[in-house]
Amino acid sequence: MKVVNLKQAILQAWKERWSDYQWAINIKKNFPKGATWDYLNLAEALMEQAMIGPSPNPLILSYLKYAISSQVRDKAVLSNNGVLMFCTSSEECIGLCRALLGVVVWLLQGCAWYCEKLRELGPSASTEASLRACQERLHTLMSSTKNRALVHIARLEEQGCCCWNASTGSWSNVEQSMVKVTEGLGNVPNQTMRTKLEETLCDFLSITQMLSVPCDPQSHASFPSVHAFIMLEGTMNLTGETQPLVEQLMMIKRMQRIPAPLFVLEIWKACFTGLIESPEGTEELKWTAFTFLKIPQVLLRLKKYPYGDKGQDFMEDVNIAFQYLLKLTPLLDKADQRCNCDCLGMLLQECNKLGLLSDSNTTCLTSKRTEDREFAPRLKTAENANIQPNPGLILRAEPTVTNILKTVDADHSKSPEGLLGVLGHMLSGKSLDLLLAAAAATGKLKSFARKFIKLNEFPKHISGEGSKSASVRALLFDISFLMLCHVVQTYGSEVILSDPSPSGETPFFETWLQTCMPEEGKTLNPDHPCFRPEPGKVESLVTLLNNSSEMKLVQVKWHEICLSTPAAILEVLNAWENGVLSVEAVQKITDNIKGKVCSMAICAVAWLVAHVRMLGRDEREKPQTMIRQLVTPLYGENTLQFYNERVIIMSSIMEHMCADVFQQTAATLRPPVEGQEPIPYRNLLPAKDPIHVALSKQCTIVCSSGGRHFSQKTQICID
């Protein structure tokens, strides 16, 4: 046998399935001899190779067993490798615990016997040496928490088993021996020895209390489970109820016995980490609302729970947590740079308002942070100096949400014009995202959505109206429709559909959402009856879109128009594909669709997306062209009020809807604009190749492997 090293020898023995004695013979022939072979790391090498795989290798373990039996390998060296690694079943693990208990009983009985000998024969150097040897080995075993836990398991196993073999040692033997040792302590002349025996007995007494006495964690310990849970809630569950979050946090705290100050500290650390790492835009606003609005309310509810932390007041726990947080200067500085403000200062003020911090503690912590910020790096530039920080905007948005809910809930049947100013202000800039984030963090988003569903139903009721009231009615329907679509795409359809309508009748938007709106993981049938209203209404709408220079608003039922739009788009698309309509005529129709009411364009794109998903690659060009025409804003003088604000939200909604169907064929949604980056597809991981390219490559691979008949048929289907 020619080997290079010990590892290679073990692998060769395993491959050739040597028996244990063959292995011993070959290993002695090819490796140097000595008193012991410890310097070869034989046990370590065998253990390493035996533990490769899902279970220990019995053949290699037999080599180790043979080495120990034949005294090729010293047992003392093996003990450092951890006997527990050999336990491959629960029975073997329990057997190990029983064996350890037996050793402990034997050593305790030895201590008791030598104490009795000292009483009978008087002081003796040899007896004291034997007693010292027993005590030292007992102390070595019992000073390990792991060993005490194993003995405790054996004790519990004895209590639950009626067939325990007392000859191998039992807990009753331990108690009897401890009594004898305690009685014999007075016979030990050496004071140091007597003290060590008492300490060893205390280790045994602690075994019975292992499950009842909590361990005090280190003052600087970290608790990743709290951090991970907060990160998950802030990222995925901003709209969730506060009480379940509080109860789950309390469960983690109790299970891990986390002191209240460190518990609160870990929550704040996770919040600041989320603020720093959140992507810009809506996700950043969500994390800001979660940190500055939801978490203070969570702490306020945690304050009502009994803690049992030595009677310490929860306000003092929060104060200590902030003192710890002040020491994490790099984390706070990074958050301040990201948010362009003093994040901790704002949090301290919010906690003070809710009664989580006293005025004196708030002042002290604020002044300390102000001193630290003097040396912090700043990113103040001319560009961001005038930008209002998101935390301040979110804190101001929270009372605004309450006021808007009251305003929308009022009776506007006589003068709905007053409501348009409020809605127009909500659409400007990022106001809508701020208000939605604040509503989600404070548990008001469902109420917010329900109010706007009610507002969307209001324009159904038509009585004699002029052009002005018709415009107001169209705008109320359009703005509420856009807001609800944005809520669904940002926070999920559960916000709308989780609670049934109070009136018992399903509102128009809920019906349209369930049957017509594209969502991730949702497949729509473009031939569904919801896309096929009465033929007469469809013909009237097609005629109106094709012949009129602009949409008429008086006496229009907008929910019926939205339901008829998909069928009208199908008629236009068929006419275009058959050469009846020109590109210019189609452009005029799409301009009429998006020129007044953006919700019509959204309904049209929703159907086109469902239709395109069913088409082959070569059939998608004209439907995708219509989508591009509808997404592009129309700049004219005859548009309704707040058109620029509405069209921004409309474009965002459409991009979410149709991103995947464009990405599948590597097409672009908008033509590139010079000096402007192309709009990225959100919520999608772009594939390296378009789907048709990936499938073609796979067919080529299958064909080269011999499946020509199958490959040719598949290639025909793809083409």
N, C-alpha and C positions, 0 to 999 in steps of 0.2 A: 504494500500500500504506500503510494507516494502522496504525501500531503504537504501543504504549505503552512497551514496554521490549524489551530484547534477547531475553529469554526468550520473549516472545510472538512475536517475529519468527522465532525458530528453530522454534517450534511451528507457525506458519503455513506456513513453508517445508516442513516435514515433511508437513503435511496436504495441501498442494497439490503435493507431490512435485516441487519445483523441482530443476533440475539445478544442478551446482556453480557454473557461470558465471552462471546466473540469480540464484542466491543472492548471489553477489558483487556483481552489478550493483545489486540491490535494497538490499543492506545499505549500499552506498556512497551511494546516493541518500537514504536516510532517517536516516542517523546522521552526526554531525559528523566532519569530516575533521581529520587531524593528521599529524604525522611518523610516529607509530605509533599503533595503536589499543589499546595495552595497558591504558589506563585504563578501557576498556569491559569488561575481564575476558572477552574474547571466547573465549579458549581454555578457561577455566574453565567458562563457560556451555555451550559446545559439548560439553565432556567430560561435564558433569553430565547433559545431556539424552541424550547418546549411551549412557550407562551405565544408563539406566532400562530395566528388563526383564531377562530371563534371559541375553541376549547383547548385545554392542555393536550399536548401530544403524548399519548401513553407510552409509546416506544422509547422516546427520549427520557421520559421520567423514569422508566425502568432502568436506564443506564445510571441515572443519579442514585436510585435506590440500591442498585448493585454496588456502586462505588462506596456508599455509606456502609453497607453490610460487610463488604470485604476490606473496609478501613483504608480504601484508596483515598477517600475524601474525609476530612475531619468534620465531625458534626458541628463543632463550635463555629466553624467558618460558615456553614450553611445557615445558621440561625439568623444571620444578618439579612438574608434574602426574603424573609417574611413568610412564615408558615401558612398564613391565610391564603396565599396564592395557590396552594395545593388543594384548597377546599373547592370542589367542583359541584357540590350539592348542599342542600340545607342540612342533611343528616351529618355530613362531614364537618360542617361549621359548628353544629351543636356538639358534636363529639369533641372538637377542639376546646370549646368552652368548658365542657365537663372535665377534660383532661387538665386544663389550667386550674380549675377549682380543686381537683385532686392534689395537684402539686402544692397549692396554697394550704390545703388542710394538712398535708404532710409536714410542711415547714412550720406551721403554727403548732402542731403537736410536738415537733422537735423543740421549739422554744419553750413550750409548757413543760416538757420532760426535763430540759436542762435547768429550768428555774426550780423544779422540784428537787433535782440533784443538789443544787446549791443550798437548798434548805436542809437536806438530809446530811450532806457531807461537808458543808461549809465552803468557804471560798477556795476555788481551785482554778489555776491558770488554764488547764486543758479544757475544763468545763466552760469557762468564760469564753475561750476561743471558739468552741463549738457553738455556743449560744450566739456569739457575734456573727459567725458564718451564716447561721439560719436567719438572723435579723437582717443582715445585709442583703441576702437574696430575696427575702420578703419585701424589703424596702425597694429593691430594684424592680420587682414585679409590680408592686402596688403604687409606685410613684407615677406610673404610666396611666393616663386616663383611658387609653384604649384597652389595657389589660383589666382595669377595674370594670369597664363596660362589659368585657367578655365574661368576667366572673358574675356580674349582675345578670347577664343573660342566662348563665347556668343556674343561678338562684331562681329566676322566674320560671325556667324550664322545670326545675324540681317541684315548684309549687303546682304546676299544671300537669304533672305526670305522676301516676300512681305506681309506676314500675321502675322507679329510680333505683339504681344499684348503689346502696349506701357504702359498700366496701371501697368504691373508687373515690369517695369523698362527697359530702353533702354540706349544705349550708348549716344544718344543725350541728355538724361536727365543727364547723368554723366557730359558731357561737359558743359551743362548749369549750373549745380550745382557748378562745379569747377570755372566757371567764377564768380559766386556770392560769393563763399568763398574767391577767390582771391581779389575781390573788398572789402570784409568785413574784411580782415586781419588788416587793419589799425584801426579798431574799437576794436581790442582785446588788452586790457591794459597789459596783462602778456606777457613779451618778450619770455619766455620759451615756452608758449603755442603757440605763433605765429610761432616760429621756428619749432615746431613739426608739425603744420598744413602745413607749407611749405614743409617739408620732405615728409609728406603723399601725398601731391599733386604731388611731383616728382615721387612717386611710380606709380601714375596713368599715368603720362606722359610716363613712361618707358614701359607701356603695349603696346602702339601702335608700339613700335620699337622692340618687342620681336623676330620677325623673321628676322630682318635686322642687329641687333647689335651682333657681335660674342662675345662669352664669352672667356676670356683668361684662358686657362687651367692652372692648377697648374704646377709649374716648375718640380715637381717630379712625374707627372702623368704618368701612363703606358697606352699603347694602344694595347690591346691583339689582335685586328683585324690585325694590321700590323705584329705582331709576328706570328700569325697563318698563314697568307698568305705567308710569307717568308718561313716558315717551309714546307708548302705544295709545293711551287715551288721548293725548294731545294731537296725535297724527291721524287717528282713525275714528275717534268717537267724541268729537266736540259737541255734537247734538245730544249726547246721552244724558240721562237724568243724573242729578248730583248725588242723590242718596245711595244708589248702588255703588257709585265710585267711592263714597265715604266708607261704606261697609266693607268693600274689598280692601281698601287701604288699612282699615282697622284689623282685618283678618291677617294681613301680611305682618303688621306690627306685633300682633299677639303671638303669631306662630314663631317669629324670629326674635321675640322679646327685645324689640328695638327701643331704646330710651327715646322719650318724646322729642328732646332737642335734636338728636341725630336724625330722627324720623322726619321732622319738619325740614331740616337742612337738606336731606336727600331729595325731598320734593322740590325745593327751590333750585337745587343744582340741576335736576332734570329739566325744569322749566327754562332756565337760562341756556342750557345746552340746546334745547329745541328752538329757542329764539335765534341762536347763532347759526344753526345748521339748516333752518327752514329755507326753502326756495323763495325767491322774491315773488311778490304778487299776492294772490289769494291765500296761499299756504302760510305766508308770513303773517298776514292779518289774522288767520285762524289761531296761530300760536300766540300772537299778542293778546288776543281775546281770552284764550285759555289761561295765560299766565296772570293777566291783570284783572280779569273779571271772575273766572270760574274757580281758580285755586283759592283766592281769598274766601269765597263762599264755602268751599270745601273745608278750609281750616276753621271757619266759624261753626260748622256742624261738628267737626272733630272736637271742638272745645267742650261740647256738651257730653262727650263720652267720658266715663270714669277711667282714669289712667292707672292709678296705683303707683305712680312714680314718686314714692316717699312723700305723698301729699303735696307735691310741688304744683303751683298754679300754672295753668296752661299759658297764660300771658307771659310768664317768666320763661317757659319753655320756648315760646316763639322768639322772645328777646335773645335767649342764648343761641338759638339757631341762626339768627341774623348776625350775632357776633362771630360765630364760626364762618358764616358766609362772607363777612367782611375780610377774612383772611385769604379768601380765594380771589385775590386782586386781578390776576390775569383773566379769569372767567368774567368778572364784572366789567373789566375794561373792554373786553371783546364784545360783550353785549351792548355796552354804551356806544361803541363804534358802529355796530350794526344798526342800532335803532336811532342813533344821532341824538341821544338824550341820556339823562341820569336815570337808568332803569330802576336801580335799587331805591333811589329817593322817591320815585313815584309809588313803588310797592309799599314802602314804609308809610306813606301818606294814606294809601288805601287800607292797610291793616289798622292804622290808627282810627280811621273813620268807622271801621267795623268793630272796634273794641278789642282787637287782638294785640295791640301794643298801647302802653300808657304814653301820655304826652312826654314825660321826662325821658323814657327810653327812646321814643321816636326822635326827639331832639338830639340825644347823645349819639345815636346811630347815624343820623343824617350828617352831623358835624364831622364824625369820623370818616364817613365816605367822601365828604367834601374835601377833607384834607388829602385823602388818597388820590382823588381825581386831579389834584393840582399837578401830579407827576405822571398822569396817564397820557399816552399818545392820543392826539386828536386828529380827526379827519375833517375838520372844518374847511370847506372850500367855498368859493363863490357859488358853485353849482348847488351844493346841499345846504348852504347856510339858511336859505329861506324855505326849505322843505319842512313841513310840520311833522314831528315824530309820530310814528304809528301808535305808540302807547297813549299819548295825549289824545289823539283822534279817537281811539277806541273808548277811552274813558268818557269822552264827551258824547260818543254815539250811544252809550247805554241809556241815559235818560231820554235821548231823542227817540229811541225805539218805543219807549212807553208813550211818549206824546203822539207819535205817528199812529200807534194802535188806537189811541183814543180818538184821533182825528178821523181815521178810516171808519171807525165803528159808529160815528155820528150819522145822522140822517141827512143825506145829500140829495134826496130826490127832487127837491125844489130848486136848489142852486148847486149843481155839481161842479160849476166852474171853479169854486173855491178850493176844491180838492186837487185840481190840476197843478196849482203852484207848488203844493207839497210834493206831489209825485215828480214834477220836473226837477225839483231840488234833489230828490233821491237819485235821479239818473245822472247827475253831473259828476264828472271825475270818477273817483273811486268811492263815492258816498254809498252806493248800493252795497258794495262788498263790505264796507265798514259796518253798515247797519246790520247786514245779515250775520257777520261774524259776532257782533255784540249780541244779537238776538239768539244765536246758537249757543253762546257761552252762558247766557243767563236763562236758558230754558224757554225762551219766548218764540223760537223760530216756528214751531208748529202753529201757534196762535197767529203769528205773522202771516204764514201761508194761508191759513183758513180765512183770515180777513180779506186777503187779496183774491181768493177764490170767490168769495161773496161779492167783491167789487167787480170781478170778471163776469158774474152773472147779472149784474145790475143793468148793463146795456141791452139785455134781452127785451126789456119792457119798453115798448115804443108807444108813445102817444103823439098827437100832432106836434111836429117839431120843425123848426127852421134850419137853415144851413149852419148857424152857429151852434145850436144845441146838438145837431148831428155830428159836427166836428168834435165837440166835447165828448159825446158818447163813444165815438170811434177811438178817441185818444184814451179814454178810461179802459176800454176793452184791450187796446193794443199794449198799453204800458203794463197793465196787470198781467197780461199773457206773457210778455217778455220777462217780467220779474219772476213769475212762477217757473218758466223754463230755466232761468238762470239758477233758481234755488234747487231745482231737480238735478241739474248738471254739477252743481257745486257740493251739495250735501246729500244727494240721493233721493230717489222717488219715495222712500219710506216716510220722509217728512210729510208728504202730501197724502199718501195712501194708508198710513198706519192708523189714523182715526177716521171713522165713518162720518159722513156728512150729517150735521145735526138735523137737517130737514128730512132726511131719509131718502131724498131723491139725489141721484148721482149727478154732480155738476158737470158742465161741458168739459172743463179742463181735465178733470179726473178721467173721463171717458177717453178723451183724446190722448192723454198721457199713457194709458194702459194699452191702447190699440194702435197708436200712430207714431209715437215719439221714439226714435232710435236711441238705445242705450247700450252700454257695454254688456256683452253677454246676452243680449236680447235680439231675437230673430223676428223680423216682421214679414208678413205676407203682403206683397203689393196688390194682390187680388182679393184681399179681405173685404167683406161687405162694407166695412167702415169707410173704405175708399171709393165706394160706389153708391152715391146718393141718388136721388130722383133724377132721371134723365132730363126732365124739363129745366130743373135748376142749373144743371151742368151746361146745357145749351145756352141758357140766358147769360151765364157767367162768361162762357167763351166768347159770345157775341159782344158782351160789354168790354172784355179785355182787348178784343181785336179791333173794334171799331171806334171806341171812345179815346179821346186824347188823354183823359184822366178819369179816375174812378169817381162815381157818384156816391155820396154819403147819406143822403136823406132816406129815411125809412129802410135802411139796410140792416138785416139781421146778421151780425158778424159771425156768430157761431155757425150759422148755416153756410156762410161764404167760406169759412175755414174748412168745413167738411166737404164742400164741393170743389175746392181748389185742386186736390190731387187728381180727380177725374178730369178736370179741365186741363191740367198739365199733360195728362195722358193723351187727350185729344190733340193738343198742340204738338206734342212730340211725334205722334203718328203722322200728323199732317206734314211735319217737317221732314221726317224720314221718307215719306212718299213723294216729296217734291212739291206739295201743295203750297207750303209756306217757305219763304226765303229766310236767310239769317237775319236780315233787317227786320222782317215782320216778327220773328221770334223775339228779337231784342226789344221791340216795342211792347210786346206782351209782358215780358219779364219786367220792363220798366214800370208798366202800369201796376203789376202785382206788388212791387216793393215801393212804389212812389208815395203811397199814402199810409197804408197800414202794414207794418213790418211782420205782423203775425201771419198774414197771407203768405209771405215769402218763406217763413219758417215751415208752414204746413206743406208748401210745395217742395221744399228741399227734403223734408222728412220722407215724403213719398218717393222722391227721386233716389234717395239713398237706398231705400228698401228695394226699389226697382233695379238699380245698378248692381246690387249684390247678386241678383239672379242672372245677370247677363255675362256673356263671354267677353274676352278682352276686346275683340274688334267691334263689339256692339256698344261699347261704353262711351264712345267719343261724344256723341250728341247729347246724351243725358248729362254728362259731366260738363259740357259747355254751358248747358242751361243752369247748372249749379253755380258755375263761375259768374254767369250773368246776374244771378239772383244775389250772390254774396257781395258783389261790387256795389258800393253805395251810389245813390242817384243824387246828384247835386243840381237842384233846380229851385225856382222861386215859388212853385205852387205846392210845395210839400207842407204837411201839417206841422203844428207847433212841436218843439223838442225833437225834430227829426234827426239832427246830428247826434244827440244823446241816444236816441232809440236805435239808430243804425249801428252804433258801436256795439251795443249789447246784442243786436241781431246777428252781426258778423261773428261775434264770439260764440254764440249758440250754434250757428251753422258750422263753424270750424270744428267744434266738438262732434257734431253729428256726422260729418262726411270725411273726417280725417282718414279713417281706415280704408274707405273705398278708393281714395286717391293714392294712398300709400301702397296698396296692393299692386298697382300697375306703375308705380314710380312716377305718377303724374303730379303736377303742382296745382294747388287750389287757386292761386292767384298768379298772374304774370309778375315776374320780378320787377321791382322798382329800383331805379338807380339811386344808390346811396342808402338804401333801406334793406335790412336783412330779411330774408324770406320768413314768413310766419311758421314757426315750428309746429309739428303735430303733437299736441299735448296728450298725456296719459297713454302713449303708445311707445313701445320700444321698436324703432325702425329696423326692419329686417335688412340683412346684408344684401340680399337680392330680392327683386320682386317675386311674387309667388309663382308666376308663370315661368320665370327663369329657373327657380329652384326645382320646380316639377320637371322641366325639360332636362335639366342636368341629371335628376334622379332616373328618368326614363333612359337616358343614355347609359348610365351605369348598369341598370337592369339589363339593357340590351346587350351590353358587352359581356355580361355574366351568363348569357345563354337564353334568357327569357325573351326571345325576339317576338314571338307571336303575341305575348301579353303586352310587350312594350309598344308594338306598332299600334295596337288598339288604343292603348292609353294615350299615345302621342296624338292620334286622330282626335280623341276627346279634348285634349288640351288645346290643340290648334283650332 
